[in-house]
Amino acid sequence: MKPNHMICKEWLSEEPLLALSLEWMQGEVHISQGTEAIIRVTQWGSARFPRTRCFETNVSQGLLHLIDGRKQAFPLGINFHRTSLHIILPPGVLKRLSINGVGSHFLVDNVSSEQWDCDCTSGKLTLTGHAQHIRLRSVGSRVTATDLHAEHMQLQATSSPVQLSGQFTHIQSKVTGSPLTVHSSTMLQSLDSRSTGCNVEVRIPADNDGFKLDFKQAGGRFNSDFPLQSNHNQHTYRNGTYPFQAEVRGGKLSIGSFS
């Protein structure tokens, strides 16, 4: 929020919330969990921001659908007036959190949801929180996750630098044109990495039960901090407990360790 911004619209509800769906065009969106059993949505903007273009809500059977009021507006002029959206969720775990944005900076701050669906184009994603399943698609954006906990992470990124740090169990990624970094403080139980024209770095605990990597490459490279037993495309560490597979088309895959 800038000093000259004021509240354009505020919406509160005490109804039980199961899922949140958000469609946003431009500006900063901050989503966090509060301590009260209410959901509070506040939009800030300059004095010149048209109140008729504030967010719209649609609530049905525990699903809150938030839509950018500028969506139907002519794209020039109307978007020059800066605005930001703040969403405070009640404590607890959502069934689903769905985010779809263009030119927006989404900050998801310590939110718990069984499933996350994030689509970001020409923007930024900053994530912390917990989820069983995360599906993340990014085009021309920057994605940063710190202290993120996810059982299943499905990532598809194009021209989008991605940095993931936290605790992950299963990761499936397909990245093109920009680097991917994954630092997991717990051992990955499976990895499926496909990359084109970029570097992928995966760091896992030094003390683990081992993995077996099936590595395919077309002009790509691979290196590991772990001593491996190699047989053609198969690379095994210790007893090869967890299945890893990777395909590199130009670029490099690195598997590193940390204490």
Buried (B, 14 or more C-beta within 10 A) or exposed (E): BEEEBEEBBEBEBEEEBBBBBBBBBBBBBBBBBEEEEEBBBBBBBBEEBBEEBBBBEEBEEEBBBBBBBBEEBEEEEBBEBBBBBBBBBBEEEBEBBBBBBBBBBBBBEEBBBBBBBBBBBBBBBBBBBBBBBBBBBBBBBBBBBEEBBBBBBBBBBBBBBBBBBBBBBBBBBBBBBBBBBBBBBEBBBBBBBBBBBBBBBBBBEEEBEBBBBBBEBEEBEBEBBBEBEEEEEEBBBBEBBBBBBBBBBBBBBBBBBEE
